[in-house]
Amino acid sequence: MTDAPPPTDFFRANDLTRTVERYMTPEESSRVYDAFLLAAQAHEGVKRKSGEPYITHPLEVARILAEMHLDADAVCAALLHDVIEDTEYTYADIERQFGTVVANLVEGVTKLESAHFLDKAAASKASFQKFMQAMSADFRVVIIKLADRLHNLRTLSHQKPASRRRICKETLDIYIPLAHRMGMNSLRRELQALVFEHLYPWRYCVLKAELERYLASVKSLAEEVVDTVTKSLGAALANPLVFIPDKNLYRIYDSMKNGESFDEDKELIELRVLVGTVDECYRALGILHATYRPRPGKFQDFIATPKSYGYQALQTVVVPSGQRQVAVKIQTRPMYQTALFGITAQWRYPGQNSGQRSLFTQEALKRWQEQVRDLGSKAGNAAEFYDDIQADLYRTEIYAFTPKGDMKEFPRGATPIDFAFAIHTEVGLHCTGAKIDGKEVPLRTRIPDTATVEILTDDKAVPQPSWLNYAVTGRARATIRNWLRQQTQADQLDLGKRLLDKALHDRHSSLARISPAAMNEFLSLSNYPTSDDLYLAIAHNDQCSRLTAQRLISMEGNSTNSFLIAADNETPLVIKGTSGLAIHFQTCCYPLPQEAILATLNAKNGLEVHRDGCSVLHTQVDPADILSVMWAEQQSDEKCFLAGIQTHAHNVVGVLHHITQLMHELDVNIEAVNTSGDRRVKETNWVLWVRDLAHLEDIIHQVERVPSILKVKRLDAADKNKPNSLYD
């Protein structure tokens, strides 16, 4: 028998009990209360940062799940979700009292101890892999974790600023995409709003005020449209519901390019139309288009072709009598419920045409769970697994079609390699090229939205290590790496040798024409004991075959330039396969670790590295001379790189001082500054020393919060008046 919790906790527990009693049996409600008593005893005496008893947190997490009408096992697990991680209670203790299912759910959301890992990042990725693998067995693990994160964000103001930024970034990277994948868009929107408010409070308030003014200005027009559409539909359909939904403030902010101000003239009025059946959706569309003029090219049918996570609707844009445009979504009520609550709609609305509502969501969830299990089985370590899941989670979607018309979803930037593996593993393993909209293209080509893609195959073809430079989906990358790992050492030696020989043939040479002296010089500079070690590195994609070929030919011709040799051979590798080679990061684009890069080999400067999308590289360099290179997996924390940002600020006293003071507080060294502009707005280009892309993004987020800042963006090759730096 556990001790009685304090009265305040009883009040919260009673609120939870009243909620679960609406849909649970008395026996299930009793189990939930027993879980509360155990959690209260386990967390007794512990306070949250807010000063409240810790038990208030699991109670709120459980209440969020109870409002979704989740089952007793899930609600019990929500109450106990921190017990194994933070108290003396064990998995066995929970299993003994509440059963294996509850114990597994709690274990699934329990983090691994950081002490068992080299650093916090490794521990975090290992915990993420454990959590996702638990999700692949029971998707309720994700729902508990999302509810946990939602309550933590609701109470985030009690955390220190650094903790708030970390939690918000983690929410953007992981939990918001997870909610999207589960179709839980109501919860996702609240997460987005809370992250926006905590990361950029000033921008949040300004944009919210502007949005409220905009809504007030279009209120009469919106009400007129609702009234007109309701009457038009009501004459032909039974009980249509027409309304104006709430605007998503974060979506508006995210869509504002380059920090531009909210443009009321471009903002659309949004309208929802709910009807009884699928047939009525199409009838409503016809009536709507007869009532208002439709915008050409703006109609989308997501009922016939639902999105992967179950979203279905007819979408169109109409113009009432030449006035402001109105974006309309037409759905059945179950479709609308699924769009809001995703997989949890089956519990919120049991028996209400559930087959129609949850069919696609259930199928999508099952496919995703299988995909997670597949990625887990192919990943070499937790870091690989994390990267592969991230590639599929955090994505801007495009849609592509097979020649037969089957639709596939991909992250923006996907290539035919990703498309091939999405069709079937064997198609991916033997692909040689592709046709996009009938035109033959190389495998590295990015697929445009709505394109038709045909994959070309050859039974003798096998994956190339360089494919990892172009594949973006987790499935493709994991399968390629797994295939390369499974090859015997003899196969890998042969593959590496053939790849190098082909690269030499492309430059009118061959391995047979490379002298032992040139090969030995290269091996010595690159720290490879033997040529076999070099071939294995090429096969593993740790050494670029084209870069190797170019350097070997240079050495064979006795044209090796001293500038090609790194000054310090003991310096840790920054770019894979470049040991002994001088590396220059180009100031036209300031490439950083964690982003895609390309390079050229210059006889005077060594390897010149650019960002993948650098306009200078693609307009001034022959494509045949561009090399695909990759960052080394492990970067030194002490190594810094130049990066540029551009700020636009009101021309007021102290704004530059605020930014330089912020850089001092962030321990960021300023390399150069250049300011231009007029009397109202100053445009300032800053060149800074940063560790990687994530570090730069964090700096940008911090600068955005400085008073009088209008916008902040990263410098690129198109920006003028760049300040000089040490690299110039």
QUIVEN-V756396 format. One record per residue. RES is the residue in three letters. PHI is phi in whole degrees, 0 to 359 (* if undefined). OMEGA is omega in degrees with one decimal (none if undefined). BURIAL is # if it has 24 or more other ideal C-beta (glycine too) atoms within 12 Angstrom, else .. Layout:
res	phi	omega	burial
RES	PHI	OMEGA	BURIAL
RES	PHI	OMEGA	BURIAL
This chain:
res	phi	omega	burial
MET	*	-178.8	.
THR	276	176.8	.
ASP	292	-179.5	.
ALA	288	176.8	.
PRO	289	177.6	#
PRO	301	-177.6	.
PRO	304	-178.7	.
THR	301	179.3	.
ASP	295	177.5	#
PHE	298	179.5	.
PHE	299	178.9	.
ARG	295	178.8	#
ALA	296	177.9	#
ASN	295	175.2	.
ASP	300	178.5	.
LEU	297	-179.0	#
THR	300	179.5	#
ARG	298	180.0	.
THR	292	-176.5	#
VAL	288	-179.5	#
GLU	293	179.2	.
ARG	290	-176.4	.
TYR	225	179.2	.
MET	259	173.4	#
THR	286	176.9	.
PRO	303	179.9	.
GLU	295	179.9	.
GLU	292	177.8	#
SER	299	178.9	#
SER	295	177.3	.
ARG	298	179.2	#
VAL	299	179.9	#
TYR	293	176.4	#
ASP	298	177.8	#
ALA	295	175.9	#
PHE	299	-178.6	#
LEU	299	179.1	#
LEU	294	179.8	#
ALA	297	179.8	#
ALA	298	178.7	#
GLN	291	-178.1	#
ALA	297	-176.5	#
HIS	260	-175.9	#
GLU	302	177.4	#
GLY	85	-178.6	.
VAL	269	-179.6	.
LYS	248	171.0	.
ARG	276	178.6	#
LYS	301	180.0	.
SER	286	-176.3	.
GLY	94	178.3	.
GLU	285	172.5	.
PRO	301	-175.3	#
TYR	300	-176.1	#
ILE	300	178.8	#
THR	298	-179.2	#
HIS	292	177.9	#
PRO	300	176.4	#
LEU	297	179.8	#
GLU	291	177.0	#
VAL	298	178.4	#
ALA	296	-179.8	#
ARG	295	177.3	#
ILE	300	178.4	#
LEU	292	179.4	#
ALA	295	177.1	#
GLU	294	174.0	#
MET	276	-177.7	#
HIS	65	174.0	#
LEU	291	-173.7	#
ASP	287	-174.9	#
ALA	297	179.7	#
ASP	302	-178.4	#
ALA	294	-179.4	#
VAL	292	175.5	#
CYS	299	179.5	#
ALA	297	177.3	#
ALA	297	177.6	#
LEU	295	-174.2	#
LEU	256	-166.6	#
HIS	295	178.5	#
ASP	255	-172.8	#
VAL	292	-179.2	#
ILE	294	-175.2	#
GLU	288	-169.0	#
ASP	247	-175.7	#
THR	229	-178.5	#
GLU	279	-179.4	.
TYR	290	-175.4	#
THR	243	174.8	.
TYR	304	-178.0	#
ALA	297	179.0	.
ASP	298	-179.2	.
ILE	290	179.8	#
GLU	299	-177.9	.
ARG	298	-174.8	.
GLN	267	-172.2	#
PHE	239	175.9	#
GLY	98	-175.5	.
THR	294	-176.7	.
VAL	299	179.5	#
VAL	296	180.0	#
ALA	299	179.0	#
ASN	294	177.7	#
LEU	296	178.7	#
VAL	295	178.7	#
GLU	298	-178.7	#
GLY	297	-179.2	#
VAL	263	-179.2	#
THR	274	179.5	#
LYS	286	173.1	#
LEU	282	-179.0	#
GLU	288	-177.7	.
SER	297	-176.3	.
ALA	298	-177.8	.
HIS	275	-175.3	.
PHE	232	-177.4	.
LEU	293	-179.8	.
ASP	209	-177.4	.
LYS	294	-178.9	.
ALA	296	179.0	.
ALA	295	178.6	.
ALA	296	-179.2	.
SER	296	-179.3	#
LYS	290	176.6	#
ALA	293	177.0	#
SER	295	178.5	#
PHE	296	178.2	#
GLN	297	178.7	#
LYS	299	-179.5	#
PHE	297	-178.1	#
MET	291	177.1	#
GLN	293	174.6	#
ALA	294	177.7	#
MET	297	-178.7	#
SER	294	176.0	#
ALA	267	-177.6	.
ASP	210	-173.5	#
PHE	293	177.6	#
ARG	296	175.7	#
VAL	303	-179.7	#
VAL	294	-178.6	#
ILE	296	176.9	#
ILE	297	-178.9	#
LYS	295	178.4	#
LEU	294	177.4	#
ALA	295	176.4	#
ASP	300	-179.7	#
ARG	293	179.9	#
LEU	299	179.9	#
HIS	291	176.8	#
ASN	299	178.2	#
LEU	289	178.2	#
ARG	297	-178.3	#
THR	245	-172.0	#
LEU	289	-175.5	#
SER	298	-179.5	.
HIS	275	179.7	.
GLN	273	175.4	.
LYS	290	-177.7	.
PRO	306	-179.7	.
ALA	297	178.4	.
SER	293	178.5	.
ARG	298	-179.7	#
ARG	296	-179.6	#
ARG	298	-178.4	#
ILE	294	179.4	#
CYS	294	179.5	#
LYS	296	178.0	#
GLU	298	178.1	#
THR	295	178.0	#
LEU	296	-175.3	#
ASP	284	-170.6	#
ILE	242	-165.7	#
TYR	283	176.2	#
ILE	294	174.0	#
PRO	298	176.8	#
LEU	297	178.6	#
ALA	298	177.4	#
HIS	298	-179.0	#
ARG	295	177.7	#
MET	276	-178.8	#
GLY	75	-175.2	#
MET	273	-170.8	#
ASN	285	175.2	#
SER	296	177.4	#
LEU	293	179.6	#
ARG	301	-178.9	#
ARG	294	177.8	#
GLU	291	175.8	#
LEU	301	-179.8	#
GLN	299	-179.1	#
ALA	296	-179.4	#
LEU	292	177.6	#
VAL	298	179.2	#
PHE	302	-177.8	#
GLU	295	-177.8	#
HIS	279	-178.9	#
LEU	285	-175.0	#
TYR	228	-175.4	#
PRO	301	-179.6	.
TRP	293	179.1	.
ARG	296	178.7	#
TYR	300	-178.2	#
CYS	294	-179.0	.
VAL	296	-178.2	#
LEU	293	178.1	#
LYS	298	179.3	#
ALA	295	178.9	.
GLU	295	179.0	#
LEU	295	178.9	#
GLU	297	177.2	.
ARG	295	178.8	.
TYR	298	-178.9	#
LEU	298	177.6	#
ALA	294	-177.5	.
SER	289	-178.3	.
VAL	253	-175.0	#
LYS	302	-177.0	.
SER	295	177.9	.
LEU	295	-179.9	#
ALA	299	179.7	#
GLU	295	178.2	.
GLU	295	178.9	.
VAL	296	178.8	#
VAL	301	-178.4	#
ASP	295	-178.9	.
THR	296	-178.6	#
VAL	294	178.8	#
THR	301	179.8	#
LYS	293	-179.1	.
SER	296	-179.5	#
LEU	287	-177.5	#
GLY	298	179.6	.
ALA	287	-176.0	.
ALA	237	-175.2	.
LEU	237	-179.4	#
ALA	271	172.1	.
ASN	53	173.4	.
PRO	289	176.9	#
LEU	244	-178.7	#
VAL	237	-178.4	#
PHE	204	176.4	.
ILE	262	-179.8	#
PRO	282	175.1	#
ASP	293	176.7	.
LYS	284	176.3	#
ASN	270	-175.2	#
LEU	298	-179.0	#
TYR	294	179.5	#
ARG	299	178.3	#
ILE	297	179.5	#
TYR	298	-176.6	#
ASP	294	-177.6	.
SER	275	179.2	.
MET	282	-174.0	#
LYS	282	174.9	.
ASN	55	175.7	.
GLY	70	-179.4	#
GLU	293	-178.8	.
SER	291	176.9	.
PHE	298	-176.6	#
ASP	256	-178.0	.
GLU	297	-176.7	.
ASP	293	-179.1	.
LYS	269	-176.8	.
GLU	285	-178.5	#
LEU	267	167.3	#
ILE	287	-179.5	#
GLU	255	-177.4	#
LEU	227	174.9	#
ARG	246	176.0	#
VAL	234	178.6	#
LEU	247	-179.9	#
VAL	230	-170.9	#
GLY	274	-173.1	#
THR	224	176.7	.
VAL	297	178.7	#
ASP	302	179.6	.
GLU	292	175.4	#
CYS	300	-178.5	#
TYR	289	176.0	#
ARG	294	178.1	#
ALA	297	178.1	#
LEU	299	179.3	#
GLY	298	178.7	.
ILE	296	-179.6	#
LEU	298	-179.6	#
HIS	291	175.0	#
ALA	282	-179.1	.
THR	277	-178.9	#
TYR	233	179.9	#
ARG	289	178.9	.
PRO	281	173.5	#
ARG	281	179.0	.
PRO	300	176.1	.
GLY	79	-176.8	.
LYS	255	-179.3	.
PHE	272	176.1	#
GLN	225	-178.8	#
ASP	251	176.7	.
PHE	264	170.2	#
ILE	275	177.7	#
ALA	290	179.3	.
THR	232	-177.3	.
PRO	297	172.6	#
LYS	290	-170.8	#
SER	298	-177.7	#
TYR	266	171.5	#
GLY	104	-177.7	#
TYR	293	177.1	#
GLN	225	177.2	#
ALA	185	164.5	#
LEU	262	-177.9	#
GLN	240	179.1	#
THR	209	175.4	#
VAL	235	179.7	#
VAL	236	-178.6	#
VAL	236	179.3	#
PRO	288	173.9	#
SER	54	176.8	.
GLY	74	-178.8	.
GLN	269	-178.9	.
ARG	300	-177.7	#
GLN	286	180.0	#
VAL	235	176.6	#
ALA	269	-173.3	#
VAL	242	171.1	#
LYS	242	-179.5	#
ILE	247	-176.4	#
GLN	216	163.5	#
THR	283	179.6	#
ARG	297	175.7	#
PRO	299	176.9	#
MET	297	179.8	#
TYR	295	178.4	#
GLN	298	178.1	#
THR	294	179.1	#
ALA	298	179.8	#
LEU	277	-167.3	#
PHE	245	174.7	#
GLY	57	-175.1	#
ILE	296	-178.7	#
THR	280	178.8	#
ALA	298	-178.7	#
GLN	296	177.8	#
TRP	270	-179.0	#
ARG	293	-174.6	#
TYR	233	-177.9	#
PRO	295	174.2	.
GLY	81	-179.1	.
GLN	267	179.3	.
ASN	54	-172.0	.
SER	297	179.4	.
GLY	298	178.3	.
GLN	293	-173.0	#
ARG	291	-165.7	#
SER	257	-174.8	#
LEU	305	-174.9	.
PHE	288	178.1	#
THR	297	179.6	#
GLN	296	179.6	#
GLU	296	179.6	.
ALA	297	179.8	#
LEU	296	179.4	#
LYS	297	178.3	.
ARG	298	-178.7	.
TRP	293	177.9	#
GLN	300	177.5	#
GLU	296	179.0	.
GLN	296	178.8	#
VAL	298	177.7	#
ARG	298	-179.9	#
ASP	295	178.7	#
LEU	297	179.3	#
GLY	296	-178.6	#
SER	286	-176.7	.
LYS	261	-176.8	#
ALA	290	177.7	#
GLY	282	179.7	#
ASN	199	-176.9	.
ALA	295	-179.4	#
ALA	294	176.7	#
GLU	298	-179.8	#
PHE	299	-179.9	#
TYR	301	-178.8	#
ASP	296	-178.6	#
ASP	292	177.8	#
ILE	294	178.8	#
GLN	302	-178.6	#
ALA	300	-178.6	#
ASP	268	-177.3	#
LEU	281	-170.4	#
TYR	266	-171.0	#
ARG	215	167.6	#
THR	266	-168.7	.
GLU	279	166.3	#
ILE	236	-179.9	#
TYR	238	177.8	#
ALA	229	-172.6	#
PHE	233	171.2	#
THR	284	176.9	.
PRO	302	178.4	.
LYS	274	176.5	.
GLY	97	177.4	.
ASP	288	-176.9	.
MET	268	175.7	#
LYS	234	177.0	#
GLU	255	-179.6	#
PHE	216	169.1	#
PRO	291	174.5	#
ARG	299	-175.6	.
GLY	100	179.5	#
ALA	295	-178.0	#
THR	240	176.3	#
PRO	304	175.8	#
ILE	298	177.7	#
ASP	297	-179.8	#
PHE	297	-178.2	#
ALA	298	-180.0	#
PHE	289	176.3	#
ALA	290	177.5	#
ILE	287	179.5	#
HIS	190	-179.6	.
THR	303	-178.0	.
GLU	294	176.4	.
VAL	296	178.7	#
GLY	296	-176.8	#
LEU	293	-175.2	#
HIS	240	-179.4	#
CYS	284	-179.4	#
THR	236	-178.5	#
GLY	183	-178.3	#
ALA	203	169.6	#
LYS	242	176.3	#
ILE	250	-175.4	#
ASP	52	174.5	.
GLY	87	-178.3	.
LYS	257	-178.8	.
GLU	289	-176.0	.
VAL	222	174.8	#
PRO	288	-175.9	.
LEU	295	-177.8	#
ARG	279	-177.0	#
THR	293	176.6	#
ARG	282	-177.9	#
ILE	279	175.2	#
PRO	283	180.0	.
ASP	299	177.6	#
THR	68	-179.9	.
ALA	286	171.1	#
THR	260	-173.2	#
VAL	240	174.1	#
GLU	245	-177.9	#
ILE	265	176.1	#
LEU	263	-176.0	.
THR	229	174.4	.
ASP	213	-177.1	.
ASP	302	-178.4	.
LYS	272	-178.3	.
ALA	286	178.2	.
VAL	224	178.9	#
PRO	300	176.5	#
GLN	253	178.1	#
PRO	305	-178.2	#
SER	294	177.9	#
TRP	301	179.8	#
LEU	296	177.5	#
ASN	282	-174.1	#
TYR	244	-179.7	#
ALA	289	-179.2	#
VAL	241	-179.4	#
THR	282	179.1	#
GLY	301	-178.4	#
ARG	298	-179.0	#
ALA	296	-176.4	#
ARG	295	-179.2	#
ALA	296	-179.0	#
THR	292	178.7	#
ILE	297	179.8	#
ARG	299	-179.1	#
ASN	296	178.7	#
TRP	296	-179.9	#
LEU	296	179.6	#
ARG	293	-174.5	.
GLN	280	179.1	.
GLN	290	177.0	.
THR	292	-179.7	.
GLN	299	178.6	.
ALA	296	177.9	.
ASP	297	-177.8	.
GLN	291	175.9	#
LEU	300	-179.6	#
ASP	295	179.4	.
LEU	297	-179.5	#
GLY	298	-179.9	#
LYS	294	179.9	#
ARG	294	179.1	.
LEU	296	178.9	#
LEU	292	179.7	#
ASP	297	178.2	#
LYS	296	179.0	.
ALA	297	177.0	#
LEU	291	177.5	#
HIS	300	178.5	.
ASP	297	178.8	.
ARG	248	174.8	#
HIS	61	175.9	.
SER	219	177.6	#
SER	196	177.2	.
LEU	299	-178.7	#
ALA	295	-177.4	.
ARG	267	177.3	.
ILE	273	-176.6	#
SER	288	175.0	.
PRO	304	-179.0	.
ALA	295	179.5	.
ALA	294	179.5	#
MET	296	-179.4	#
ASN	295	177.8	.
GLU	296	179.2	.
PHE	295	-179.4	#
LEU	299	-179.6	#
SER	294	-180.0	.
LEU	294	-174.5	#
SER	264	177.4	#
ASN	64	172.5	#
TYR	256	-178.6	#
PRO	300	-177.4	.
THR	221	177.1	.
SER	294	177.0	#
ASP	298	177.2	.
ASP	297	176.6	#
LEU	296	-179.0	#
TYR	298	178.4	#
LEU	295	179.3	#
ALA	297	177.4	#
ILE	295	179.7	#
ALA	297	-179.1	#
HIS	273	-178.1	#
ASN	68	174.9	#
ASP	269	-179.5	#
GLN	220	-179.0	#
CYS	283	-177.4	#
SER	295	-178.7	#
ARG	291	177.1	#
LEU	295	178.4	#
THR	299	-179.2	#
ALA	299	-178.6	#
GLN	296	-179.8	#
ARG	289	178.8	#
LEU	297	179.4	#
ILE	296	177.9	#
SER	299	179.9	#
MET	291	179.6	#
GLU	296	-179.0	#
GLY	271	179.9	.
ASN	58	-179.6	.
SER	253	-179.3	.
THR	299	-179.0	#
ASN	258	-177.8	.
SER	300	179.4	.
PHE	292	-180.0	.
LEU	285	-174.5	#
ILE	263	-179.4	#
ALA	298	-178.8	#
ALA	292	-175.6	.
ASP	229	-177.0	.
ASN	289	-179.7	.
GLU	270	-179.6	.
THR	295	179.0	.
PRO	302	-179.7	.
LEU	297	175.1	#
VAL	257	177.6	#
ILE	246	-179.8	#
LYS	303	171.4	#
GLY	70	-177.1	#
THR	238	-179.5	#
SER	304	179.3	#
GLY	83	-176.4	#
LEU	249	176.1	#
ALA	291	-177.2	#
ILE	237	178.0	#
HIS	235	177.9	#
PHE	271	-169.0	#
GLN	283	-176.3	#
THR	279	175.3	#
CYS	290	-175.9	#
CYS	221	177.5	#
TYR	50	179.7	#
PRO	293	-177.6	#
LEU	227	172.3	#
PRO	306	-179.7	#
GLN	89	176.0	#
GLU	233	-177.5	#
ALA	294	-176.9	#
ILE	226	172.9	#
LEU	228	-177.3	#
ALA	207	169.8	#
THR	230	179.1	#
LEU	257	-176.3	#
ASN	248	-176.4	#
ALA	298	-178.7	.
LYS	265	-171.6	.
ASN	256	-175.7	.
GLY	86	-178.1	#
LEU	273	178.6	#
GLU	259	-171.4	#
VAL	257	179.3	#
HIS	233	166.1	#
ARG	292	-176.9	#
ASP	305	-175.7	#
GLY	267	-176.1	.
CYS	297	-178.4	#
SER	291	178.4	.
VAL	297	-179.9	#
LEU	300	-172.0	#
HIS	282	179.4	.
THR	258	-173.8	.
GLN	245	-177.0	.
VAL	239	175.4	.
ASP	298	-179.5	.
PRO	307	-179.7	.
ALA	293	-178.7	.
ASP	265	-178.5	.
ILE	274	-178.4	#
LEU	254	174.1	#
SER	270	-178.7	#
VAL	234	-177.6	#
MET	226	174.0	#
TRP	292	171.4	#
ALA	296	-176.2	#
GLU	300	-177.1	.
GLN	256	176.7	.
GLN	253	178.3	#
SER	293	177.6	.
ASP	296	-178.0	.
GLU	273	-178.9	.
LYS	282	178.7	#
CYS	238	-177.0	#
PHE	228	176.7	#
LEU	284	175.5	#
ALA	213	-177.9	#
GLY	241	171.2	#
ILE	230	177.8	#
GLN	237	178.4	#
THR	247	170.4	#
HIS	244	-175.2	#
ALA	218	171.8	#
HIS	300	-178.8	.
ASN	282	-179.7	.
VAL	237	-179.2	.
VAL	295	170.4	.
GLY	97	-174.4	.
VAL	293	177.7	#
LEU	294	177.7	#
HIS	298	179.3	.
HIS	300	-177.9	#
ILE	290	179.7	#
THR	295	176.3	.
GLN	295	177.7	.
LEU	298	179.2	#
MET	298	177.1	#
HIS	297	-179.7	.
GLU	294	180.0	.
LEU	274	-178.7	#
ASP	60	179.1	.
VAL	251	-179.7	#
ASN	275	178.4	.
ILE	267	-179.8	#
GLU	274	-177.7	#
ALA	199	-179.9	#
VAL	220	176.0	#
ASN	219	-176.1	#
THR	240	175.1	.
SER	216	178.8	.
GLY	123	-178.0	.
ASP	241	-175.6	.
ARG	289	-177.3	.
ARG	267	-173.8	.
VAL	233	177.6	.
LYS	253	176.6	#
GLU	254	-175.7	#
THR	237	175.2	#
ASN	259	-178.3	#
TRP	243	170.8	#
VAL	250	-172.0	#
LEU	236	172.5	#
TRP	262	-177.6	#
VAL	228	-177.9	#
ARG	277	-175.7	#
ASP	194	-177.3	#
LEU	297	-179.6	#
ALA	298	177.9	#
HIS	297	178.8	#
LEU	297	180.0	#
GLU	297	177.9	#
ASP	295	177.9	#
ILE	298	179.3	#
ILE	301	178.8	#
HIS	299	179.8	#
GLN	291	-179.4	#
VAL	294	179.6	#
GLU	300	-177.4	#
ARG	272	179.6	#
VAL	291	178.1	#
PRO	304	177.5	.
SER	79	176.3	#
ILE	283	179.5	#
LEU	266	176.4	#
LYS	200	178.1	#
VAL	224	176.0	#
LYS	214	178.5	#
ARG	279	176.3	#
LEU	290	172.4	#
ASP	223	-172.5	#
ALA	297	-176.9	#
ALA	280	-176.7	.
ASP	283	-179.4	#
LYS	267	174.8	.
ASN	58	176.8	.
LYS	294	175.7	#
PRO	289	176.4	#
ASN	290	178.4	.
SER	222	-179.9	#
LEU	297	-177.5	.
TYR	279	-175.5	#
ASP	282	none	.
